[in-house]
Amino acid sequence: MARNQGRHRIARRTKIATAVLGLSIAVGGLVVSTTTGDPGSASADEVDKSQFVDITKVRPNVDKPEPGRNASTGSFTVDCGKNENGHFNPDNFIAQPGIRNGAQHLHDYVGNLSTNADSNNNSLLGAGTTCANGDESAYFWPVVRIDTEEEGEQNQGGQKQQNQNQQQGGRDQQRQGDRDSGGGGQQPQGDRDQNRDGDRNRQQDRNGQQDRQNQQDNDQQDNNQNQDNNQNQDNNQNQDNNQNQDNNQNQDDNNQGQAQLEEPNADNELAGNDGEIQRPAVVDITFKGNAQEKVKEMPKFLRILYGDAKVTANGPANARESWTCTGFEDRVIKQYPICPEGSDVKRVHTFPSCLDGDNIDSENHRDHIKYPNENGECANGLTAVPELTISLTYKIPREIQVAGQYKVDSFPEEDHNPFSDHDDFANVMSDQIMDRLVDCVNEGRKCRE
């Protein structure tokens, strides 16, 4: 794609700049604080090669529950394209609403055309969609990239920059030594001091003459002077008030700016997330039923998360095994798969589907909707809604897989951990589309729109 031309050049500049910042901190004792995480970890964009597994050596591990008598066995597939319009951003209006670049990694979007950090129920309605049937729901997941840049090029560039910094430091020390030793330009400064003393003496003489003249002024002049003083005080007070207002405004602007995180560059690269974006060869968005009961309509604006983008910090409770290869969908792993010839890398994201009443969200974005148990049953008090599965297939060359040179975008601290893979959904379907979906699934039909 045209947006990825020149990727290696930009990627190397990003990494070299990060290395230089680290050197400056070590030499100059500079202390940097941030509210967005460890800046050092943001440059760690290499993938751990031990995270790649030959899928043919993994035993089948996908167990699907047997359908019961009241099962809803149909499926409803929506064609929303493959992000041909290039809708990317590092936002997440569900998990980080209102925070531009809050995800710190790039998302691939299909469906709703307007999705960004500021999206809400009203903005999503009527915004247009990539889905053929008019579904304005938002579907988004982190991009996958290929990065073949070699370590040697990075190290060579970093060493060159380090030598330049050392030379610059030597020149700065020499200039400081010249100033400390008193050399270089002290006499001209003394001349300027003498000139200023003469100016001050002449100014004092003029002030004395003015004082004597003021003593001869009449009472009316004194009154005028008092009025002028009062006016000056009022003006000064107004100036102080205006200055305080300006300072407060500047402080508000600064505080607002702190919420703004790094934006992607022209190639949609971020610190720690660079490489050539891979457009999925296949994007499959399919809603299915429940193994034990009929499903109910999803409430409009329902939000659902899949996986955990911060699995390292949060633990594995909400993380999901997402990776497989075409033809091997009976096994999924939490590592990156190495697929045999003729098979493609595939991500499978199946969302929870047991809803707590009509709640469209919860404080942690998870408590309002849960997964069914191993038998496909929803827990007491929860209602089965259509189960969304998003499957993404990528044509990644096998030599890239074997070399460990593809990766999923992630928060910097996750270092492209494949177990941090995740997906997001917000339901903005019209009532008519949702009714067709539910009827299709409950009646056991296979529908595509």
LINLINFEN-V407433 format. One record per residue. N is the residue number from 0. RES is the residue in one small letter. D_FIRST is the distance of its C-alpha to the first C-alpha in Angstrom with 1 decimal. Layout:
BEGIN
[[N;RES;D_FIRST] [N;RES;D_FIRST]]
END
This chain:
BEGIN
[[0;m;0.0] [1;a;3.8] [2;r;5.5] [3;n;5.8] [4;q;7.3] [5;g;11.0] [6;r;10.9] [7;h;14.1] [8;r;16.0] [9;i;15.7] [10;a;16.5] [11;r;19.5] [12;r;20.8] [13;t;20.7] [14;k;22.7] [15;i;25.1] [16;a;25.9] [17;t;26.7] [18;a;29.0] [19;v;30.7] [20;l;31.5] [21;g;33.1] [22;l;35.2] [23;s;36.3] [24;i;37.5] [25;a;39.4] [26;v;41.1] [27;g;41.8] [28;g;42.7] [29;l;40.2] [30;v;40.0] [31;v;36.9] [32;s;37.0] [33;t;34.2] [34;t;34.1] [35;t;30.6] [36;g;31.4] [37;d;31.7] [38;p;29.6] [39;g;30.0] [40;s;28.4] [41;a;25.2] [42;s;24.4] [43;a;24.9] [44;d;21.4] [45;e;22.5] [46;v;23.0] [47;d;26.6] [48;k;26.6] [49;s;29.6] [50;q;27.4] [51;f;26.1] [52;v;28.4] [53;d;28.9] [54;i;28.9] [55;t;31.5] [56;k;34.0] [57;v;33.8] [58;r;36.5] [59;p;35.9] [60;n;36.3] [61;v;35.3] [62;d;38.5] [63;k;38.5] [64;p;41.7] [65;e;43.9] [66;p;44.0] [67;g;47.3] [68;r;49.4] [69;n;47.8] [70;a;44.2] [71;s;41.4] [72;t;39.5] [73;g;37.1] [74;s;33.4] [75;f;31.2] [76;t;27.5] [77;v;25.3] [78;d;22.1] [79;c;19.9] [80;g;16.5] [81;k;13.5] [82;n;12.4] [83;e;10.5] [84;n;11.7] [85;g;10.0] [86;h;13.5] [87;f;13.7] [88;n;16.7] [89;p;19.1] [90;d;22.0] [91;n;24.4] [92;f;27.0] [93;i;29.0] [94;a;29.6] [95;q;29.1] [96;p;29.9] [97;g;29.7] [98;i;28.2] [99;r;25.0] [100;n;22.7] [101;g;25.5] [102;a;23.5] [103;q;22.2] [104;h;19.2] [105;l;16.1] [106;h;16.6] [107;d;14.5] [108;y;16.5] [109;v;17.6] [110;g;20.8] [111;n;22.2] [112;l;20.2] [113;s;22.1] [114;t;22.1] [115;n;22.5] [116;a;25.2] [117;d;27.7] [118;s;27.5] [119;n;30.8] [120;n;32.6] [121;n;33.2] [122;s;29.7] [123;l;28.1] [124;l;30.5] [125;g;29.4] [126;a;26.0] [127;g;24.2] [128;t;22.1] [129;t;19.3] [130;c;22.1] [131;a;23.6] [132;n;27.2] [133;g;27.0] [134;d;26.9] [135;e;26.1] [136;s;26.1] [137;a;23.6] [138;y;21.8] [139;f;19.8] [140;w;19.2] [141;p;17.7] [142;v;14.2] [143;v;14.0] [144;r;12.4] [145;i;12.8] [146;d;14.7] [147;t;16.3] [148;e;17.9] [149;e;21.6] [150;e;24.5] [151;g;26.3] [152;e;24.0] [153;q;24.3] [154;n;28.1] [155;q;28.6] [156;g;26.9] [157;g;28.9] [158;q;32.2] [159;k;31.8] [160;q;31.3] [161;q;34.3] [162;n;36.5] [163;q;35.7] [164;n;36.6] [165;q;39.9] [166;q;40.8] [167;q;40.1] [168;g;42.3] [169;g;45.1] [170;r;45.1] [171;d;45.3] [172;q;48.2] [173;q;50.0] [174;r;49.8] [175;q;51.0] [176;g;53.9] [177;d;55.0] [178;r;55.2] [179;d;57.2] [180;s;59.7] [181;g;60.6] [182;g;59.5] [183;g;57.7] [184;g;58.9] [185;q;61.5] [186;q;64.2] [187;p;62.3] [188;q;61.6] [189;g;65.4] [190;d;66.1] [191;r;63.8] [192;d;65.6] [193;q;69.0] [194;n;67.8] [195;r;66.6] [196;d;70.1] [197;g;71.8] [198;d;69.7] [199;r;70.5] [200;n;74.2] [201;r;74.2] [202;q;72.3] [203;q;74.9] [204;d;77.8] [205;r;76.2] [206;n;75.7] [207;g;79.4] [208;q;80.5] [209;q;78.2] [210;d;79.8] [211;r;83.3] [212;q;82.3] [213;n;80.9] [214;q;84.2] [215;q;85.9] [216;d;83.7] [217;n;85.4] [218;d;84.7] [219;q;82.6] [220;q;80.2] [221;d;80.1] [222;n;79.3] [223;n;76.6] [224;q;75.2] [225;n;75.2] [226;q;73.4] [227;d;70.8] [228;n;70.4] [229;n;69.9] [230;q;67.3] [231;n;65.5] [232;q;65.5] [233;d;64.0] [234;n;61.3] [235;n;60.6] [236;q;60.4] [237;n;57.9] [238;q;55.9] [239;d;55.9] [240;n;54.8] [241;n;52.0] [242;q;50.9] [243;n;51.0] [244;q;48.9] [245;d;46.3] [246;n;46.3] [247;n;45.9] [248;q;43.0] [249;n;41.3] [250;q;41.9] [251;d;40.3] [252;d;37.3] [253;n;37.1] [254;n;37.5] [255;q;34.7] [256;g;32.4] [257;q;33.1] [258;a;31.3] [259;q;28.1] [260;l;25.9] [261;e;23.1] [262;e;20.0] [263;p;16.5] [264;n;15.2] [265;a;12.5] [266;d;10.0] [267;n;11.7] [268;e;13.9] [269;l;17.6] [270;a;20.6] [271;g;20.8] [272;n;17.4] [273;d;14.7] [274;g;12.2] [275;e;8.7] [276;i;8.5] [277;q;9.1] [278;r;9.1] [279;p;12.7] [280;a;13.6] [281;v;16.8] [282;v;17.9] [283;d;21.7] [284;i;23.8] [285;t;27.4] [286;f;30.7] [287;k;33.8] [288;g;37.4] [289;n;39.9] [290;a;41.9] [291;q;45.2] [292;e;45.2] [293;k;43.8] [294;v;41.1] [295;k;41.4] [296;e;39.0] [297;m;36.7] [298;p;37.7] [299;k;35.3] [300;f;33.3] [301;l;33.8] [302;r;31.6] [303;i;30.9] [304;l;29.3] [305;y;28.3] [306;g;28.7] [307;d;29.3] [308;a;26.7] [309;k;29.6] [310;v;31.3] [311;t;32.5] [312;a;34.5] [313;n;35.5] [314;g;36.2] [315;p;35.3] [316;a;37.1] [317;n;34.1] [318;a;31.4] [319;r;30.5] [320;e;29.5] [321;s;26.1] [322;w;24.7] [323;t;25.4] [324;c;24.1] [325;t;24.2] [326;g;27.8] [327;f;29.1] [328;e;29.0] [329;d;32.7] [330;r;31.8] [331;v;29.6] [332;i;29.5] [333;k;28.7] [334;q;27.1] [335;y;23.7] [336;p;24.4] [337;i;24.3] [338;c;24.2] [339;p;26.0] [340;e;24.6] [341;g;23.6] [342;s;23.1] [343;d;20.0] [344;v;19.7] [345;k;20.8] [346;r;21.6] [347;v;24.6] [348;h;25.7] [349;t;29.1] [350;f;30.5] [351;p;34.2] [352;s;36.2] [353;c;39.8] [354;l;40.2] [355;d;43.0] [356;g;44.4] [357;d;42.4] [358;n;40.8] [359;i;37.2] [360;d;36.6] [361;s;38.6] [362;e;38.9] [363;n;36.8] [364;h;34.7] [365;r;36.1] [366;d;39.9] [367;h;39.6] [368;i;37.9] [369;k;38.5] [370;y;37.8] [371;p;40.5] [372;n;42.7] [373;e;42.6] [374;n;44.4] [375;g;42.0] [376;e;44.5] [377;c;43.9] [378;a;46.4] [379;n;49.4] [380;g;48.6] [381;l;44.9] [382;t;43.6] [383;a;41.1] [384;v;38.1] [385;p;35.2] [386;e;33.3] [387;l;29.5] [388;t;27.3] [389;i;23.5] [390;s;22.1] [391;l;18.5] [392;t;17.6] [393;y;14.9] [394;k;14.3] [395;i;14.8] [396;p;16.5] [397;r;20.1] [398;e;20.5] [399;i;18.1] [400;q;20.3] [401;v;23.5] [402;a;22.5] [403;g;21.8] [404;q;18.4] [405;y;16.7] [406;k;17.8] [407;v;18.0] [408;d;18.0] [409;s;21.6] [410;f;24.2] [411;p;24.9] [412;e;28.3] [413;e;26.8] [414;d;25.0] [415;h;22.4] [416;n;25.4] [417;p;24.3] [418;f;27.5] [419;s;26.2] [420;d;23.7] [421;h;24.3] [422;d;23.6] [423;d;24.9] [424;f;26.3] [425;a;28.3] [426;n;30.1] [427;v;30.0] [428;m;31.0] [429;s;33.7] [430;d;37.1] [431;q;36.8] [432;i;33.6] [433;m;35.1] [434;d;38.3] [435;r;36.6] [436;l;34.8] [437;v;38.0] [438;d;40.1] [439;c;37.7] [440;v;37.6] [441;n;41.3] [442;e;42.3] [443;g;40.4] [444;r;38.1] [445;k;34.4] [446;c;32.6] [447;r;29.1] [448;e;28.0]]
END
